[in-house]
Amino acid sequence: MKGRQISLNMFGSNQNNAVLGEAILLENISREHAGRYECSANNGVGSAALAEISLTVLYTPEIRMERRLSADRYQIELEIFCTVHAEPKPVVRWYKDSMLLDPGTNRIMESNNNRHKLHVLRMGVADLGNYSCMAENSLGKERGFLQISGEPLTPVITSPEMSFKSTEYTLRWNTVSLLVISEYRVLFRLRQAGYRGDEREWTNIIPTVDSPLNTNYF
């Protein structure tokens, strides 16, 4: 039929485009190809004819893990996030070292679509170790790991960049550590505003730890 035009619109999870032709060949299929596909045929007479199909791509689980530590004056909480992509829908399990974990008074497990969370409410030394998230469906399984150690997190400086006094500056910082911090090390060097010459050498000092908490100043 002369003047016939057939277009295929693709509404996959990461794509939204159109091609012309009577067929489309999808190669190297991945989960990004899953979604809704619409075929539109138009010969210039009347309205275009439409047909739609939904494409489901089956694949083994893919995992991405993150962690977040938070602290107040009295306790530390740990949140481990496990984002899982899989089709068919997988079963997700949490492990510490080789032990399968279950929810408890100090441990909460939550799931929201493909994002799963393990929340340890009050961390102790016994909670340190290797945590893993295992996702399994009928096509296979995958496992992600995170090592939770007693090493403190990188300190965050909370004091302003500029001092209001010409000869004095108070440096404040905080960090998160399950164990009591016995020593800090501070490196600093002087620099005048707008000065473009060579920087001075770093000065290395070990300030006195005035507080067993995770906030200090010098």
C-alpha positions as CSV (number, residue, x, y, z in Angstrom):
1,M,0.0,0.0,0.0
2,K,1.6,3.3,-1.1
3,G,2.0,5.9,1.5
4,R,1.9,3.4,4.4
5,Q,3.9,4.5,7.4
6,I,4.4,2.3,10.5
7,S,6.1,3.7,13.6
8,L,7.1,1.9,16.7
9,N,7.2,3.9,19.9
10,M,9.3,2.5,22.8
11,F,8.5,3.5,26.4
12,G,11.1,1.4,28.2
13,S,12.3,2.2,31.7
14,N,15.3,4.2,30.4
15,Q,14.2,5.1,26.9
16,N,11.3,6.9,25.1
17,N,11.9,7.1,21.4
18,A,10.3,6.1,18.0
19,V,11.5,4.3,14.9
20,L,10.0,3.8,11.5
21,G,9.6,0.4,9.8
22,E,7.6,-2.8,9.9
23,A,9.7,-4.5,12.6
24,I,12.3,-3.7,15.2
25,L,15.2,-6.0,16.3
26,L,16.4,-5.6,19.9
27,E,19.9,-7.0,20.4
28,N,21.9,-7.4,23.6
29,I,18.8,-7.3,25.7
30,S,19.1,-5.9,29.2
31,R,16.7,-4.9,31.9
32,E,16.7,-1.3,30.5
33,H,14.7,-2.7,27.4
34,A,11.7,-3.7,29.6
35,G,8.6,-1.6,29.3
36,R,5.7,-0.7,27.0
37,Y,6.0,-0.7,23.2
38,E,3.4,0.8,21.0
39,C,2.9,0.2,17.2
40,S,1.2,2.9,15.1
41,A,0.2,2.4,11.5
42,N,-1.1,5.3,9.3
43,N,-1.9,5.4,5.6
44,G,-3.3,8.8,5.5
45,V,-7.0,7.7,5.7
46,G,-8.7,8.2,9.0
47,S,-7.0,7.8,12.3
48,A,-3.9,5.7,12.9
49,A,-4.3,2.1,14.1
50,L,-2.6,1.4,17.4
51,A,-1.5,-1.8,19.1
52,E,0.5,-2.1,22.3
53,I,2.7,-4.8,23.9
54,S,4.5,-4.9,27.2
55,L,7.9,-6.5,27.2
56,T,9.2,-8.2,30.4
57,V,12.9,-9.0,30.5
58,L,14.0,-11.9,32.8
59,Y,17.4,-11.6,34.4
60,T,19.3,-12.6,37.5
61,P,19.5,-10.3,40.5
62,E,21.7,-7.2,40.4
63,I,22.7,-5.6,43.8
64,R,24.0,-2.3,45.0
65,M,24.7,-1.7,48.7
66,E,25.1,1.5,50.8
67,R,25.5,2.2,54.5
68,R,24.7,5.1,56.8
69,L,25.8,5.5,60.4
70,S,24.2,8.1,62.7
71,A,24.9,9.0,66.3
72,D,23.6,11.1,69.2
73,R,25.2,11.5,72.6
74,Y,24.3,8.0,73.8
75,Q,24.0,5.6,70.9
76,I,24.9,4.7,67.3
77,E,22.5,3.4,64.7
78,L,23.4,1.6,61.5
79,E,21.3,1.5,58.3
80,I,22.4,-0.8,55.4
81,F,20.5,-0.3,52.1
82,C,20.3,-3.1,49.5
83,T,18.9,-2.0,46.1
84,V,18.0,-5.1,44.0
85,H,17.0,-5.3,40.4
86,A,15.7,-8.6,39.3
87,E,12.9,-10.3,37.2
88,P,11.2,-12.5,38.4
89,K,10.9,-10.8,41.8
90,P,13.6,-12.2,44.1
91,V,13.6,-13.3,47.7
92,V,16.0,-11.1,49.8
93,R,17.8,-12.3,52.9
94,W,20.2,-10.6,55.3
95,Y,23.3,-12.2,56.8
96,K,25.9,-11.2,59.4
97,D,29.1,-13.2,58.7
98,S,27.5,-16.6,58.0
99,M,24.4,-16.2,60.2
100,L,21.0,-15.6,58.7
101,L,19.4,-12.6,60.3
102,D,15.8,-12.3,61.5
103,P,14.0,-9.1,62.8
104,G,14.4,-8.5,66.5
105,T,14.0,-5.9,69.2
106,N,17.3,-4.2,68.1
107,R,17.0,-5.1,64.4
108,I,14.4,-3.9,61.9
109,M,14.1,-5.1,58.3
110,E,12.1,-3.0,55.8
111,S,11.4,-3.3,52.1
112,N,10.0,-0.7,49.7
113,N,9.8,-2.0,46.1
114,N,13.3,-2.9,45.1
115,R,15.0,-1.1,48.0
116,H,15.6,-3.1,51.2
117,K,16.9,-1.8,54.5
118,L,18.5,-3.4,57.6
119,H,18.3,-1.1,60.6
120,V,20.4,-1.8,63.7
121,L,19.0,0.5,66.4
122,R,21.7,0.4,69.1
123,M,25.0,-0.8,67.9
124,G,27.5,-2.6,70.2
125,V,30.8,-4.2,69.6
126,A,29.0,-7.5,68.9
127,D,27.3,-5.9,65.9
128,L,30.6,-5.4,64.1
129,G,31.3,-7.8,61.2
130,N,30.6,-8.6,57.6
131,Y,27.0,-7.9,56.5
132,S,25.6,-9.2,53.3
133,C,22.3,-9.0,51.3
134,M,21.5,-12.0,49.2
135,A,18.8,-11.9,46.4
136,E,17.6,-15.0,44.7
137,N,15.1,-15.7,41.9
138,S,14.4,-18.7,39.6
139,L,17.3,-17.6,37.3
140,G,20.0,-17.3,39.9
141,K,21.3,-15.4,42.9
142,E,23.6,-12.5,43.8
143,R,25.1,-11.3,47.0
144,G,26.5,-8.0,48.1
145,F,28.8,-7.4,51.1
146,L,29.6,-4.5,53.5
147,Q,32.3,-4.7,56.2
148,I,31.3,-2.8,59.4
149,S,34.4,-2.2,61.5
150,G,35.2,-0.2,64.6
151,E,37.1,2.4,62.4
152,P,35.6,5.9,62.9
153,L,34.1,7.7,60.0
154,T,35.9,10.6,58.3
155,P,35.5,13.6,60.6
156,V,33.2,16.5,59.5
157,I,34.4,20.0,60.2
158,T,31.6,22.0,61.7
159,S,33.3,25.4,62.4
160,P,33.1,28.2,59.8
161,E,35.8,28.7,57.2
162,M,36.7,32.3,58.5
163,S,37.6,33.4,61.9
164,F,36.3,36.7,63.3
165,K,39.6,37.2,65.3
166,S,42.9,38.0,63.6
167,T,45.0,35.8,65.8
168,E,42.7,33.0,66.8
169,Y,40.6,30.3,65.2
170,T,38.6,27.5,66.8
171,L,38.4,24.3,64.8
172,R,35.4,22.1,65.6
173,W,34.6,18.7,64.2
174,N,32.5,15.6,64.8
175,T,32.7,12.0,63.7
176,V,30.9,8.6,64.3
177,S,32.8,5.9,66.2
178,L,31.5,2.9,68.1
179,L,34.6,2.7,70.1
180,V,36.0,5.6,72.3
181,I,38.4,7.7,70.3
182,S,41.7,8.0,72.1
183,E,43.6,10.2,69.7
184,Y,43.0,12.9,67.0
185,R,45.6,14.3,64.7
186,V,45.2,17.7,63.2
187,L,47.2,19.1,60.2
188,F,47.1,22.8,59.4
189,R,49.0,25.5,57.7
190,L,48.7,29.3,57.5
191,R,47.5,31.1,54.4
192,Q,46.7,34.7,53.9
193,A,43.6,35.6,52.0
194,G,44.5,36.4,48.4
195,Y,48.1,35.3,48.7
196,R,49.3,33.4,45.6
197,G,52.8,32.5,46.7
198,D,54.1,29.2,47.9
199,E,52.0,27.6,50.7
200,R,53.6,27.1,54.1
201,E,54.5,23.7,55.4
202,W,51.9,21.6,57.2
203,T,51.9,21.6,61.0
204,N,51.0,18.3,62.6
205,I,49.6,18.3,66.2
206,I,47.9,15.8,68.4
207,P,45.3,17.7,70.5
208,T,44.0,16.6,73.9
209,V,40.8,14.6,73.8
210,D,38.6,16.5,76.1
211,S,35.5,14.5,75.7
212,P,34.7,10.7,75.2
213,L,32.0,11.8,72.8
214,N,32.4,12.1,69.1
215,T,32.5,15.9,69.0
216,N,35.7,17.8,69.8
217,Y,37.4,21.1,69.2
218,F,40.9,22.7,69.2
